Amino acid sequence: MLDREGFRPNVGIILLNHRNEVFWGKRIRTHSWQFPQGGIKHGETPEQAMLRELHEEVGLIPEHVRILARTRDWLRYEVPDHFIRRDARGHYKGQKQIWFLLQMVGRDCDMNLRATDHPEFDAWRWNDYWVPLEAVIEFKRGVYEMALTELARFLPRINHHNRYLRAGMRPVHRGEGRISGPMPLDATSTPPDGESPDDSAQDQIVSAPQFGRP
């Protein structure tokens, strides 16, 4: 299903744990890392497609996540000709994506990369929010940067431990980046129920992306 410009509707998923680290998956039999993503089928809404892809690629079900936000508009990337099947060249141009920011409310053991007979990943890890773009295939890097930047303002705040309150101190928060555009789907911005930050937890600081740095 292509639009008039030759772009296939698609969804991308940024999945957070309670430390605001993101699911980072290694594409099966490659050295490339990426976020879960997949096409929107005929008759599906972007949210329905996202939940289906989340289960197919990561093994999670709706009860394991909370939707925090989504990008307001489509983000597009073009696929180089040598990655396109010969019979599709000339009318297929690339992908247009709606990106979702999710928070994990399940456990790591709920992940299952073999939920289907056609797995997308053969390894995964939790990574800092500003992922290393050099690990992403080159033609997707611009969309990753746009999605991460647009959705960064909706990262849940990680609170300091109560020792600051007992000491009569208030933690100092630096200003969040001036980012606009995304559409919030859940006004709450707290860690999952039952989660509490450990003694070393810091306030989440949204700063300019440090892409490409270790």
C-alpha positions as CSV (number, residue, x, y, z in Angstrom):
1,M,0.0,0.0,0.0
2,L,1.8,3.1,-1.3
3,D,0.7,6.7,-1.3
4,R,0.7,8.8,-4.4
5,E,4.3,9.8,-3.9
6,G,5.5,6.2,-3.5
7,F,5.9,6.1,0.3
8,R,4.6,3.1,2.3
9,P,2.8,3.9,5.6
10,N,4.8,2.6,8.5
11,V,5.1,2.9,12.3
12,G,8.2,3.2,14.5
13,I,8.5,2.4,18.2
14,I,10.7,4.0,20.9
15,L,10.2,1.8,24.0
16,L,11.4,3.1,27.3
17,N,12.2,1.4,30.6
18,H,11.8,3.1,34.0
19,R,15.3,4.7,33.6
20,N,14.3,6.2,30.3
21,E,16.6,3.9,28.4
22,V,15.4,2.6,25.1
23,F,15.0,-0.8,23.5
24,W,17.8,-1.2,21.0
25,G,17.5,-4.2,18.7
26,K,20.2,-5.9,16.5
27,R,18.8,-6.8,13.2
28,I,18.9,-10.5,12.6
29,R,22.2,-11.7,10.9
30,T,23.5,-8.1,10.6
31,H,25.6,-5.6,12.5
32,S,22.9,-2.9,12.3
33,W,20.9,-1.8,15.4
34,Q,17.5,-0.1,15.2
35,F,14.1,0.5,16.9
36,P,11.1,-1.8,16.1
37,Q,9.2,-0.7,13.1
38,G,6.8,-2.1,10.5
39,G,4.2,-1.4,7.8
40,I,0.6,-0.4,8.4
41,K,-1.8,-2.8,6.8
42,H,-5.0,-1.9,4.9
43,G,-7.7,-0.9,7.4
44,E,-5.3,-0.5,10.4
45,T,-4.8,2.7,12.3
46,P,-1.3,3.7,13.2
47,E,-1.9,2.6,16.8
48,Q,-3.3,-0.8,15.8
49,A,-0.3,-1.3,13.6
50,M,2.1,-0.3,16.3
51,L,0.6,-2.8,18.8
52,R,0.8,-5.6,16.3
53,E,4.4,-4.8,15.4
54,L,5.3,-4.5,19.0
55,H,4.1,-8.1,19.6
56,E,5.5,-9.5,16.4
57,E,9.0,-8.0,16.8
58,V,9.4,-7.8,20.6
59,G,6.8,-10.2,22.0
60,L,5.0,-7.6,24.1
61,I,1.2,-7.1,24.4
62,P,-0.8,-3.9,25.1
63,E,-0.8,-4.7,28.9
64,H,3.0,-4.5,28.9
65,V,3.2,-0.8,27.8
66,R,1.8,2.6,28.2
67,I,1.6,5.0,25.2
68,L,3.1,8.4,26.1
69,A,3.1,10.3,22.8
70,R,3.3,10.0,19.0
71,T,4.7,12.2,16.3
72,R,2.1,14.6,14.9
73,D,3.0,14.2,11.2
74,W,4.6,11.6,9.0
75,L,8.4,11.4,9.0
76,R,9.7,10.2,5.7
77,Y,12.9,8.5,4.4
78,E,13.9,7.4,0.9
79,V,15.3,4.0,0.3
80,P,18.3,3.8,-2.1
81,D,17.6,2.0,-5.4
82,H,20.0,-0.9,-4.6
83,F,17.9,-1.8,-1.6
84,I,14.7,-1.9,-3.6
85,R,13.5,-5.0,-5.5
86,R,14.0,-4.5,-9.2
87,D,10.3,-4.9,-10.0
88,A,9.4,-2.2,-7.4
89,R,11.8,0.5,-8.7
90,G,10.2,3.5,-10.2
91,H,7.1,3.5,-8.0
92,Y,8.3,2.6,-4.5
93,K,10.3,5.5,-3.0
94,G,10.5,4.7,0.7
95,Q,8.7,4.9,4.1
96,K,6.6,7.4,5.8
97,Q,6.3,6.8,9.5
98,I,4.3,7.7,12.6
99,W,6.6,7.2,15.7
100,F,5.3,6.2,19.1
101,L,6.9,6.7,22.5
102,L,6.0,3.9,24.9
103,Q,6.9,3.2,28.5
104,M,7.4,-0.4,29.5
105,V,5.2,-1.4,32.5
106,G,6.0,-5.1,32.1
107,R,9.3,-6.9,32.9
108,D,12.3,-7.6,30.8
109,C,11.4,-11.3,30.8
110,D,8.2,-10.4,28.9
111,M,10.4,-9.7,25.9
112,N,10.3,-12.4,23.3
113,L,12.2,-11.9,20.0
114,R,10.9,-15.2,18.7
115,A,7.2,-14.4,19.0
116,T,6.7,-15.2,15.3
117,D,8.4,-17.5,12.8
118,H,10.0,-14.4,11.1
119,P,12.0,-12.6,13.8
120,E,13.5,-9.2,13.1
121,F,16.1,-9.1,15.9
122,D,18.5,-11.7,17.2
123,A,19.7,-9.6,20.2
124,W,18.7,-6.5,22.2
125,R,19.8,-4.2,25.0
126,W,18.7,-1.1,26.9
127,N,20.5,1.9,25.5
128,D,20.7,5.6,26.4
129,Y,17.9,7.6,24.9
130,W,20.2,9.4,22.4
131,V,21.2,6.3,20.5
132,P,24.4,6.1,18.5
133,L,23.2,6.9,14.9
134,E,26.3,5.4,13.3
135,A,24.9,2.0,14.3
136,V,21.8,2.7,12.2
137,I,21.7,2.2,8.5
138,E,22.6,5.5,6.9
139,F,19.3,6.3,5.1
140,K,17.3,6.0,8.3
141,R,19.4,8.3,10.5
142,G,17.6,11.5,9.7
143,V,14.2,10.1,10.7
144,Y,15.7,8.7,13.9
145,E,17.1,12.1,14.9
146,M,13.8,13.8,14.1
147,A,11.7,11.2,16.0
148,L,13.9,11.3,19.1
149,T,14.1,15.1,19.1
150,E,10.3,15.5,18.7
151,L,9.4,13.0,21.4
152,A,12.1,13.9,23.9
153,R,9.8,16.4,25.7
154,F,7.6,13.6,26.8
155,L,10.2,11.6,28.6
156,P,8.9,10.8,32.1
157,R,10.7,12.6,34.9
158,I,12.9,10.5,37.1
159,N,12.6,11.9,40.7
160,H,15.5,12.3,43.1
161,H,15.4,10.0,46.1
162,N,13.5,11.3,49.2
163,R,16.8,12.0,50.9
164,Y,16.7,15.5,49.3
165,L,13.4,16.2,50.9
166,R,14.5,14.9,54.3
167,A,17.5,17.3,54.1
168,G,15.3,20.2,53.2
169,M,16.8,20.5,49.8
170,R,15.1,20.7,46.4
171,P,16.9,19.3,43.4
172,V,17.6,21.8,40.7
173,H,16.1,21.1,37.3
174,R,17.7,22.4,34.1
175,G,15.3,23.7,31.5
176,E,14.0,21.2,28.9
177,G,14.8,21.7,25.3
178,R,12.4,23.8,23.3
179,I,10.7,21.1,21.2
180,S,7.2,21.4,19.8
181,G,5.0,19.4,17.5
182,P,4.3,15.9,19.0
183,M,0.9,14.8,20.0
184,P,0.6,13.6,23.7
185,L,-1.5,10.5,24.1
186,D,-1.1,10.1,27.9
187,A,-0.9,13.1,30.2
188,T,0.8,11.2,32.9
189,S,4.6,11.3,33.1
190,T,5.5,9.2,36.1
191,P,7.3,5.8,36.3
192,P,5.2,2.6,36.1
193,D,3.1,1.8,39.1
194,G,5.3,0.0,41.7
195,E,8.5,1.4,40.3
196,S,10.7,3.6,42.5
197,P,14.0,5.2,41.6
198,D,17.1,3.9,43.3
199,D,19.5,6.0,45.3
200,S,21.5,7.0,42.3
201,A,18.6,8.1,40.1
202,Q,18.9,11.6,38.6
203,D,16.3,14.0,37.3
204,Q,15.7,13.4,33.6
205,I,17.4,16.2,31.7
206,V,16.4,16.8,28.1
207,S,19.4,18.3,26.3
208,A,20.6,18.6,22.8
209,P,21.2,15.1,21.3
210,Q,24.8,13.9,21.4
211,F,24.5,11.6,18.4
212,G,27.5,9.7,17.4
213,R,29.2,9.9,20.8
214,P,29.8,6.7,22.9
